[in-house]
């Protein structure tokens, strides 16, 4: 991980980590789309940890335009959150099992 330079820590910067439960930062177009939206709030890329996490920074002065953005500039997820992703996965698994049991039940009758 990249360390913060002294000018970032002594300046008026704020940082955040943006996550993707589906690893969408591994796809260049998805990463660009996320960074373009974040740029509207003044966020710039500091580093890409992996396909699921990126670190961003912006000057504290960028907060003044937050009200006109139409999205949460402090969001921490792109796409589904980890919880929603897990719930969707569980629903798909149970749905598949239900179909399998229904087919087996119909074959038995």
C-alpha positions in Angstrom: 0.0 0.0 0.0 1.1 3.5 -0.8 1.9 5.7 2.2 0.5 9.2 2.5 3.0 11.9 1.6 3.5 14.5 4.3 1.9 17.2 2.1 -1.3 15.2 2.0 -1.4 14.6 5.7 -0.6 18.2 6.6 -3.0 19.7 3.9 -6.7 19.9 3.8 -7.4 16.5 2.2 -9.9 13.8 2.9 -9.6 10.2 1.9 -11.9 7.3 1.3 -11.9 3.7 0.0 -14.4 2.7 -2.6 -15.3 -1.0 -2.8 -16.8 -3.3 -5.4 -18.2 -6.6 -4.2 -18.1 -8.0 -7.7 -14.5 -6.9 -8.6 -15.7 -4.5 -11.2 -12.5 -2.4 -10.9 -10.8 -5.1 -12.9 -12.7 -4.0 -15.9 -11.2 -0.8 -17.3 -14.6 0.6 -18.5 -16.2 0.0 -15.1 -13.2 1.6 -13.3 -13.4 4.6 -15.6 -17.1 5.0 -15.1 -16.7 4.9 -11.3 -13.8 7.4 -11.4 -15.7 9.7 -13.7 -18.6 9.9 -11.3 -16.3 10.3 -8.3 -14.5 13.1 -10.1 -17.7 15.1 -10.1 -17.4 15.3 -6.4 -13.7 16.2 -6.6 -12.3 12.7 -5.8 -9.1 11.6 -7.5 -7.5 8.2 -7.6 -4.6 7.6 -5.2 -4.1 3.9 -5.7 -5.8 0.8 -6.8 -5.4 -1.9 -4.2 -7.0 -4.7 -6.2 -10.1 -5.3 -8.4 -12.4 -4.7 -5.3 -10.9 -1.6 -3.6 -9.5 1.8 -4.7 -8.3 4.7 -2.6 -9.4 8.2 -3.4 -8.7 11.7 -2.1 -10.1 15.2 -2.5 -9.6 18.6 -1.1 -11.8 19.4 1.9 -13.0 22.5 -0.1 -14.8 20.2 -2.5 -17.5 19.6 0.2 -19.1 22.9 -0.7 -20.6 21.4 -3.9 -21.9 18.2 -2.4 -25.5 19.3 -2.2 -25.8 19.7 -6.0 -24.4 16.3 -6.9 -27.4 14.0 -6.9 -25.4 11.2 -5.3 -23.7 10.5 -2.0 -20.1 11.8 -2.4 -19.1 9.6 0.7 -20.5 6.4 -0.7 -18.2 3.5 -0.1 -19.6 0.9 -2.6 -20.1 0.7 -6.3 -22.8 -1.6 -7.4 -24.1 -4.1 -4.8 -22.7 -3.9 -1.3 -21.2 -7.0 0.1 -24.4 -7.7 2.1 -26.7 -7.3 -0.9 -24.3 -9.4 -3.0 -24.4 -12.2 -0.4 -28.2 -12.0 -0.1 -28.6 -12.2 -3.9 -26.2 -15.2 -4.0 -28.2 -17.0 -1.3 -31.5 -16.3 -3.1 -30.0 -17.7 -6.3 -28.8 -20.8 -4.5 -32.2 -21.4 -2.8 -34.1 -20.7 -6.0 -31.9 -23.3 -7.8 -32.5 -25.8 -5.1 -36.2 -25.2 -5.2 -36.3 -25.9 -8.9 -34.3 -29.1 -8.5 -36.5 -30.3 -5.7 -39.6 -29.5 -7.8 -38.3 -31.4 -10.8 -37.3 -34.4 -8.6 -40.7 -34.3 -6.9 -42.5 -34.3 -10.3 -40.4 -37.2 -11.6 -41.2 -39.2 -8.4 -44.9 -38.8 -9.0 
